[in-house]
Amino acid sequence: MSERDRRWGDLLRRAMRGDGPAYAAFLTECAPVIRRIVLARLGDAAGDAAGAEDVVQEVLLAIHAKRHTWRQGDPVTPWLYAIARYKTADAGRARRRRGEAPVPVDDLAEVLPEEAPRDAMAARDLGRLLDRIDDRAAGIVRAVGVEGRSAGEVGARLGMSEGAVRVAYHRAMARLKELAEADVTEETKR
């Protein structure tokens, strides 16, 4: 685990116990990294720094809303990068819907911080949860949530409307959350 992961993990653990200054330090330290990810993935279309900053704020809000999903024994950066990637992808799709041209980004490796390898335990846990829901819903979660495919792509492949895919995805995610929470409750009883 990197020094940054150790520091950010310590700050986030303290923040989750109610330490406001630790939370402020965590967000202050991770914001520039998130900003680099957003700018590298979206580009700075026609100097639209305000648009990129809006996405950074969306990512920070998502981190705040989802901080309870971080497993305290795991490194923080992969969890953080995943949130940043998903929120940036959402913003990119919204730009394309509005007709804004994508900006080519050369040599992302120089801009993005190195990602930690995927957590094999998390992948195993996700696989076990997906095995407990119906095949179609699991396939939609894998395609949209794991592979990053759009609802339109998945809908075309499955013969469903984009809206139906989104509804099915959100229902499947709610079911997975219920299953995961039940597992945690069951583990704490042991």
C-alpha positions as CSV (number, residue, x, y, z in Angstrom):
1,M,0.0,0.0,0.0
2,S,1.4,3.4,-1.0
3,E,2.1,6.2,1.5
4,R,-0.7,8.2,0.0
5,D,-3.1,5.3,0.5
6,R,-2.1,5.0,4.1
7,R,-2.5,8.7,4.7
8,W,-5.8,9.0,2.9
9,G,-7.1,5.8,4.6
10,D,-6.2,7.2,8.0
11,L,-7.9,10.5,7.2
12,L,-11.0,8.9,5.8
13,R,-11.3,6.5,8.8
14,R,-11.0,9.4,11.2
15,A,-13.5,11.4,9.1
16,M,-16.0,8.5,9.3
17,R,-15.7,8.7,13.1
18,G,-16.7,12.3,13.0
19,D,-13.3,14.1,12.7
20,G,-14.3,17.2,10.6
21,P,-10.7,18.5,10.1
22,A,-9.5,15.0,8.9
23,Y,-12.4,15.0,6.4
24,A,-11.5,18.4,5.2
25,A,-7.8,17.4,4.8
26,F,-8.9,14.2,2.9
27,L,-11.0,16.1,0.4
28,T,-8.4,18.9,0.0
29,E,-5.7,16.3,-0.7
30,C,-7.7,14.2,-3.2
31,A,-9.3,17.1,-5.1
32,P,-6.3,17.8,-7.3
33,V,-5.9,14.2,-8.2
34,I,-9.6,14.0,-9.1
35,R,-9.2,17.2,-11.1
36,R,-6.4,15.6,-13.2
37,I,-8.5,12.6,-13.8
38,V,-11.5,14.7,-14.9
39,L,-9.4,16.9,-17.2
40,A,-7.6,14.0,-18.7
41,R,-10.8,12.0,-19.4
42,L,-13.0,14.9,-20.5
43,G,-10.4,17.3,-21.9
44,D,-10.7,21.0,-21.4
45,A,-13.1,21.7,-24.3
46,A,-12.6,25.2,-25.6
47,G,-11.3,26.3,-22.2
48,D,-14.4,25.1,-20.4
49,A,-12.6,24.8,-17.1
50,A,-15.9,25.7,-15.3
51,G,-17.5,22.6,-16.9
52,A,-14.6,20.4,-15.7
53,E,-14.8,21.9,-12.3
54,D,-18.5,21.1,-12.1
55,V,-17.6,17.4,-12.8
56,V,-14.9,17.6,-10.0
57,Q,-17.6,18.8,-7.6
58,E,-20.0,16.0,-8.7
59,V,-17.2,13.5,-8.0
60,L,-16.6,15.1,-4.5
61,L,-20.3,14.9,-3.8
62,A,-20.4,11.3,-4.9
63,I,-17.4,10.5,-2.6
64,H,-19.3,12.1,0.3
65,A,-22.5,10.2,-0.5
66,K,-20.7,6.9,-1.0
67,R,-18.0,7.1,1.7
68,H,-19.7,4.4,3.7
69,T,-19.0,1.9,0.8
70,W,-15.3,2.1,1.2
71,R,-13.9,-0.9,3.0
72,Q,-11.7,0.4,5.7
73,G,-9.0,-2.3,5.2
74,D,-8.7,-1.6,1.5
75,P,-6.6,1.1,-0.2
76,V,-8.5,4.3,-0.8
77,T,-7.2,5.2,-4.3
78,P,-8.9,2.4,-6.3
79,W,-12.2,3.2,-4.7
80,L,-11.7,6.9,-5.3
81,Y,-10.6,6.4,-8.9
82,A,-13.6,4.3,-9.7
83,I,-16.0,7.0,-8.5
84,A,-14.1,9.6,-10.5
85,R,-14.1,7.4,-13.6
86,Y,-17.9,6.7,-13.4
87,K,-18.8,10.3,-12.7
88,T,-16.6,11.5,-15.6
89,A,-18.0,8.9,-17.9
90,D,-21.5,10.2,-17.0
91,A,-20.5,13.7,-17.7
92,G,-18.9,12.7,-21.1
93,R,-22.2,11.0,-22.1
94,A,-24.1,14.1,-21.1
95,R,-21.8,16.2,-23.2
96,R,-22.3,13.9,-26.2
97,R,-26.1,14.1,-25.8
98,R,-25.9,17.9,-25.8
99,G,-23.8,17.6,-29.0
100,E,-20.5,18.8,-27.6
101,A,-17.6,17.2,-29.5
102,P,-15.3,14.9,-27.5
103,V,-11.8,16.3,-27.1
104,P,-9.0,13.9,-28.0
105,V,-6.6,13.4,-25.1
106,D,-3.1,12.4,-25.9
107,D,-0.9,10.3,-23.6
108,L,-3.1,9.9,-20.6
109,A,-0.5,7.9,-18.8
110,E,1.5,11.1,-18.1
111,V,-1.5,12.8,-16.5
112,L,-3.3,10.0,-14.6
113,P,-1.9,8.6,-11.4
114,E,-1.1,5.0,-11.5
115,E,-4.0,2.8,-10.5
116,A,-3.6,0.0,-8.0
117,P,-4.5,-3.5,-9.3
118,R,-8.1,-4.6,-8.9
119,D,-9.0,-6.1,-5.6
120,A,-9.5,-9.8,-6.2
121,M,-11.6,-10.1,-3.0
122,A,-14.0,-7.4,-4.2
123,A,-14.3,-9.0,-7.6
124,R,-15.0,-12.4,-5.9
125,D,-17.6,-10.8,-3.6
126,L,-19.3,-9.0,-6.5
127,G,-19.3,-12.3,-8.5
128,R,-21.0,-14.1,-5.6
129,L,-23.6,-11.4,-5.3
130,L,-24.3,-11.3,-9.0
131,D,-24.8,-15.1,-8.9
132,R,-27.7,-14.5,-6.5
133,I,-29.8,-12.4,-8.8
134,D,-31.4,-13.4,-12.2
135,D,-29.1,-13.8,-15.2
136,R,-30.5,-10.8,-17.2
137,A,-30.1,-8.4,-14.3
138,A,-26.6,-9.7,-13.5
139,G,-25.7,-9.3,-17.2
140,I,-26.9,-5.7,-17.2
141,V,-25.0,-4.9,-14.0
142,R,-21.8,-6.4,-15.5
143,A,-22.3,-4.5,-18.8
144,V,-23.2,-1.1,-17.4
145,G,-21.5,-1.1,-14.0
146,V,-18.4,-3.1,-14.6
147,E,-17.6,-2.8,-18.3
148,G,-18.9,0.8,-18.6
149,R,-21.2,0.2,-21.5
150,S,-24.0,2.7,-22.1
151,A,-27.6,1.8,-21.5
152,G,-28.2,2.2,-25.2
153,E,-25.6,-0.3,-26.2
154,V,-26.9,-2.8,-23.7
155,G,-30.5,-2.2,-24.7
156,A,-29.7,-2.8,-28.4
157,R,-28.0,-6.1,-27.5
158,L,-30.8,-7.3,-25.3
159,G,-33.7,-5.9,-27.3
160,M,-34.7,-3.4,-24.6
161,S,-35.2,0.3,-24.6
162,E,-32.5,2.5,-23.0
163,G,-34.9,3.5,-20.3
164,A,-35.8,-0.1,-19.5
165,V,-32.1,-0.9,-19.2
166,R,-31.6,1.9,-16.7
167,V,-34.6,0.8,-14.7
168,A,-33.4,-2.8,-14.7
169,Y,-29.9,-1.7,-13.7
170,H,-31.1,0.4,-10.8
171,R,-33.4,-2.3,-9.6
172,A,-30.6,-4.9,-9.8
173,M,-28.2,-2.5,-7.9
174,A,-30.9,-2.0,-5.2
175,R,-31.2,-5.8,-4.9
176,L,-27.4,-6.2,-4.7
177,K,-27.3,-3.6,-2.0
178,E,-30.0,-5.5,0.0
179,L,-28.1,-8.8,-0.4
180,A,-24.8,-7.2,0.6
181,E,-26.3,-5.5,3.7
182,A,-28.0,-8.8,4.7
183,D,-24.6,-10.5,4.4
184,V,-22.9,-7.9,6.6
185,T,-25.7,-8.2,9.2
186,E,-25.4,-12.0,9.1
187,E,-21.6,-11.7,9.6
188,T,-21.9,-9.3,12.5
189,K,-24.2,-11.8,14.3
190,R,-21.6,-14.5,14.2
